[in-house]
């Protein structure tokens, strides 16, 4: 995957003392373009430099390894490396770069989707890769797809100074099997793919890709690991040291193949969520093939004094305070709850400050209406008939009681549309499959449910749900008895 022969030459020619100062010189681009290449016809238009030191405990012919701290911002400099006259079509135009944090281990690459989905459910609201926008320079239209936690992208002008600061929020040991005697974290890759515009104005024409190997540790763990590696190398003999690469202050990403664009649809429930509701058998299936019901949101999401700083970060994400997560990085639940109204307004501004204070001090709001529903089935009907027969035989009331499971539905808007959505969500079906909802009235008539009727439901009323096939093939009527 990595052209190491080219990469190894690149390290010897560029990674030298004072390299940070060289990068800042205006003549750097011209000097870099005059360097020889293994293949003169090969176009390497860009160079990416990660401002983090490489490990000294890497053998000469192995790929470099760089240690990063979880959540810390690291600069990656985007450098125009074109020779004179190369790629004139991008002069004065923007290019698009896609950043990814992916697995280095091929075995984990095969199960990447499952690994990332498992991480998503263990760390709700978090991302694997983020851009530190306030610290970045020269990036335009940065984007982070909520469905791709390990990918960010942006536009930039090669003619202007561009530096992007990235944050990696996962750690290497989160993807390892627990073994006796501790864990050994898996290595990741930071990969950058750059594209230019095609004739339709879409950024799909590949220009350049490069990557480097990293490991991510808990805060300050990378510094300790770097120190440990350095101390181990100092204890080696001069002959042994010759077999290892020196540690450089920066990491040059080496050329690699472009990351394959794999589009997949999640057709299976995410790990960690198994619906405890009984299946709502409408016809042959529970909703359309492409419909995946979301788990119902919690009724309350109160921040507790016992909440850890990591859980507090997740709470801020869930409650739409993501812009302030960096400000409250080390705040626990107790720390946040101690803030006064004036404190929060001073930190976050009037609008968001009042909203955050209300969320921190908010109490549970009772729903306007609560009803209980139970799905009718053939077994339920037989049980009801048996119960009636037993009640006739045992006048003393000591009968074998039948246990029926009801589900609570909480209504806020008191509308037929809301009731349809809540029933569909409760039984993991699509709302489109429910054509109409009726209430069984006197003499068995079916009365169409309206907003006004719902507003006149008694609090904690109980209903049996029955189904009736509608005129169309894939929808049903719901009857409340």
N, C-alpha and C positions, 0 to 999 in steps of 0.2 A: 504493500500500500504506500510506503514511504520510499522515495528515491534517495536512499541514504548516501550513495556515493556522491551525488550532487550535494546533498545536505552536509556531509562531512567536510567537503571542500569549502562550503559556505561558512562553516564554523571557523575554520582555520584562517580564512581571509578577512573575516569581519570581527569576530569576537576577540577583542584585544583590550588591554588596559586603556581607559579613557574613551571607550566606545560610546558612552552616553553623550560625551562632548562632541564627538564626531557627528552623531546623528543630528545635532542642532545646527551644524554648519550649513550655509546655503549651497556650498559646492558639493554636498554629500551625494545628491542625485547624479551629478556628472561623474564623480569619482566612482560611484557604484556601477554606473553603466559601462565604465571602461574595463571592468574586471573581466577576465576570461571566463569561458563557460565550457562545459563538457560537450555541448552541442550548440554551435553558433546559430543555428536556425531556430533554436527553441526560444519562444517568447515568454519571458518571465516579467510581466509588466509591473508587478507590485511586490512589496516586501512588508511583512508584518512583524513587529518587534514587541514581545511581551516583556514589560518592565518588572521582571522577577528573576532572581538568581537561579542558575541551574545547580543541580546536586553535584558535589565532587565525587560521589561514590558510584560513578557510572563508567564502565569500561570503554576503552577507546573506540571500538567499532559498534557500540550500542547506541541507541537513540538517547538523546538527552532526556532528563527527567526534572521537572520543576514542581516545587511544593507551594501550594496556595493555602491561605487560611479561609475558612468558611465565612462567607458574607463580606469579606474585605474587598475593597475596590482596587483593581489592578489595571494599569494603563496598557493599552495596545496601540502602538503607533502605526498608522497606515501611510506607507511611503510609496511615492511614485518612482518606479524603478525602470521606466522605459528608456530605451536608447533613442537617440535623435531620429525622428521620422517614424518611430514605431507607433502603430495604432493611432493615426491622426484622426480617425473618426470619433474618438472620445475626447478630443480637445474641446474645452469649453462646455463639456457635458458632464452629467452626473453618472456615477456607476452605483450599483447596488451590491452590498456585502451581506451575507448571511452567516451569523455566528452560531455554532453548535457546540454543546458539550456532549460527547458521545463516549461509548465504551471503547477502550483500547483492546480489550480481550475479545477475540472473534467469537468465542463461545457465548459471551454475554450479548454481543451484537445480534446474534440470531434470536434472542429473547428480549430485545430491547423494549418492544412495546409493552410486554407483560411486566418487565422490571419498572418501567416508568409509571405504568398505571398503578402498580402496587405502591410506589413512592407517593403518588398523588393522593391515594386514600389514607396513607399513614401521615401525610403532611398536608391536610386540607388548606387551601388558600395560598400555599407557597409555590414558588417557581424554582426550577433548578438553575436557570440562568437569567440574569437581569442586567440592564444597562444602567449605570449611574449617570443619569442624564445631566444633572447640574455640573458634574466635573468634566464631562466629555466636551470636546471641541470639534466643530466642523461637521457634525453629523446632522442629517436632515431627515425628517419624517421617521423617527425610530418607532418600531412596532414590535409587539410581543404577542403572538397568537396564544390565546388562553388554552387552546387544545394542544399546543406544543410547548411544554414546560421547559424544554432544553434548547430552545431556538429563539434568537432575536435577529432583527434585520434593520437596515437603515440605508439611506442614500448618502453619498459624499462626493466631493469634487477633488479629483487627484491633484489639481493645481494648487489647492489650498491645504494648509496645515490641518491634519485630522488626527485626533486621538480619541479613542473610545475607552471608557472605563467599565469593566465588567465585574460582576459579582457572581460567584458560584455558591449556591446555598446547600447543595448536597455534600456529604462527605464520603470518602472512599469506603469506609467500613459499613455504610448502610446497605451495600450490595454484596456483602460477603457472608458466607455461612459461618455460624459460630463454631469455633473449634476449641479443643482443650488447649490451655496455655495462651489464650488471647486471640486476636483477630489480625489479619493482614489485609489492609485495604486494597481494593482494586484500582488500577490506574485508569484515568480518563484521557480523552483527547479534546483539545480545543481546536476546532476546525473552522476555517474561514473560506467561503466560496464567494467569488466576485463575478458579477455579470454586467454586460452592457445592454443597451436597448436594441431591440430588433426594429424592423420596419413599422410594426404596429405600436411602437412605444412601450413594449413590454420588456422587462429585464430578464431575458431568458438565454441570451448568448453568453456562454461561459468564457471567462477571461483567465482566471487564475484560482488555484486552491492551494492552501498550505495549512499545516497543523503542527502541533507539538504535544508531547505526552506530559500529563500533570497528575498529581495526587492532591487531594483536598483533605485538610485536617480541621479539627475543631479550632476555634480562635486561639492564636498563638502556637498551635501545634506544629505548623509548618516551620516556624522559627526554631523551635526546639529540635525538630527533625534535621533541619539544615545544620544546626550546631553539632548534633550527634554525629552526622556524616563527616563533618569537617574534623572533629576530634579523632574519629576512627582513621581517617586518612593521614593525620599527623603522626599516628603511631606506626604507620607502615614504613618499610625501608625504602630508600630512594629507588631501588630496582622495582619494587612492587608499585610505587607511585607512577612509574612510567607507563603502566598498563591502564591507567585511568585518565579520564579527561579532567582538565582543570575546571573549576567552577567559574562561570562568567556572570557578570552582573545582570545581563539581560538574556532573554531567550529568543532566538530567531526561529520563526516558524518555517519549517521546510516544506518544499513542494510535495503535493500528494494528489491523488486522483480526486475528482469532484465527488461530493457525497451524493449517493443515489437518491433521487426524489421518490420516496415510497409513500403513496397515498393509501391509507387503510381506513376502513369503517369499523368502529367498535361494535360488533354484533353480539357481544357477550357481556353480561353484567360485570362491573368492576369488582375486583376482589375486596372482600370486607363488607360487601352489602348483599345480604340475602333477605329478601322480603319475607316477613313472618305472616303476611296476610294469606288467607286462602285464595286459591286461584279463582278468578271470576270468569267462568266458562261461558263465553259468548260465542257460539258457533264452534269453529275449529281451532281458534287460537286466541291469544290475549293481546290483541292489537296488531297493527300492521308490522311487516318484517323490519322496516326501518325505524320503527318507533321504540325508543328505549325510555321507559318511565324513570323520572328522577326520584330519588328518595325524598319523602316529605320533609320539609325543613323543620327544625326543632321549634317547639312552641316558644321557648325562651332561649336566649343566648346571653345570660348574665355573666359578667366578669366577676370572678370570685377572688378573695384575698389570697387564696392558696394557689392561684394561677401562676405558672412559671413564666419567665420572660419569653420563652419560645411559644408557649400557648397564648401569651398576650399578643405576640406578633400575629398569630393566626386569627385571633379575635379581631384585631384591627383590620386585617384583610377581609374577613367575612362581613364586617359592618361598614365597608366602604371608606376606610381610613388608611388606605394603602400608602398615600403620599406622606404619611407621618410615621411609618414604621421605622424609618432610619432614625428619626428624632427620639423614639421610645425604644431603641434597640435593647437596652439593658433593664427596662422597666418591668417589674413583675406586676401581678394583679393588685397586690397591696400598694405598690408605689403609685399606680395609676389612680386607684380609688382615693388616695390621700390628697390628690390634686384638688384645689378649690376651683370654683367657677372662674375667678379672675386669672388663676394660673393657666388654665386651659385656653382661655381667650387670648392671653398674652403669647402663648406658644403657637397656637394654630390660627389666630385671627378670629374676628367676631363670628362669622358665619359657621365655619367648621368647628370653632371652639365651643359654641353653644350646642351644636349637634353632638359633639363628642362628650360634652359634660352630661347632656341628657341621656346619652347611651350608657355612660358609666353609672349614673345614679338612677337610671330608669327602673321602674317596677313592672312586674308582669301585668299586662293589660288583658283583662278578661274578654273573651269573645262575646259578641252581641247575642249569639244564639248557639246552643249546643244541642245536637240531636244524636240518637244512637240508632245504628242500622245493623241488621243481620241478614245475611244472604239466605234466601229460601232455597231448599233443595228437596229432592225426593226423600232423603233420609230424615230431614227436618219434619216433613209432613207426617211420615210414619211415626216419628217420636211424639208429635203432637196428638195423633190419634191414640197411641198407646197411653199417653198421659191422661187423656180424657176417659179412656176405659178404666184406667187404674183409679182415677178419682171417683168414678161411679161405684167401683167395687169396695174401696176403702173410704168409708164415710168419716173415719177419724182423721183423715188428712195425712196419715203416715204412708206416703207413697214414694216410689223410687223417682226422685226429682230428676228432670232432664236438664243438662247443662248446655246453655246456648251462648255462643260467643258473639258479642256485639262490638261494633267499632264506633268510636266517637267521631263526629264531624263537627268542626268548629266553623261557624259562619260569621263573617264580618260585614259583607255588603248586603246580605239577605236578598240575593237575586237568584233566579233560576239558572243563569249562566254559572254563577259561583258554585251552586249545588252540583251541577253537572260535572264541573272540573274536580270538585272534591271527591265525588263518588268514583270518577275515572281514576284519580290518583290513588285512592284507597285500595282499589282492586287491580292496579297496574294495567290499565287499558287506556286506549286513546279516547279523549272526549268526543272525537268524531264518530265513534262507534255508538254513542248514545244519541238516538234520534229525538226522543221526547221523554219527559218524566211525568207520570200520572200519580194521583193519589186515589186510592180506592175509597169511594164514597158510599152513601146509603144504597142499599139493594144491589151492591156490587158494581155500581157505575164507575167509570174511570174519568176523573176530573183532571184536566190539564193543569200542571203546576205553574203558577205565575208568581211574580215578585210579591204581589200583595198577599197571596196565600202563605208564602214563606214567612212574611212579616207577622203573620198571625199564628204561626206554629207555637205551641207551648214549649217552654224551656224544658230540656231533657226529655223530649218526646221520643218514644221508641217506635221503630218501623221495621217491618220485614220487607226485604227487597225481592221482587219477583221480576222475571224478564219475559218479554214477548217479542217475537221476531217482527221487525218492521218490514215495510214494503220492499226496501232494498236488501240486497243479499248480505251486506256486511255491517248492518246496523240493527240496533235493538231498542225497544221501549223499556223503560224502567218503571215498575209499579210499586209505590209505597203502600203497604197494607198496615 
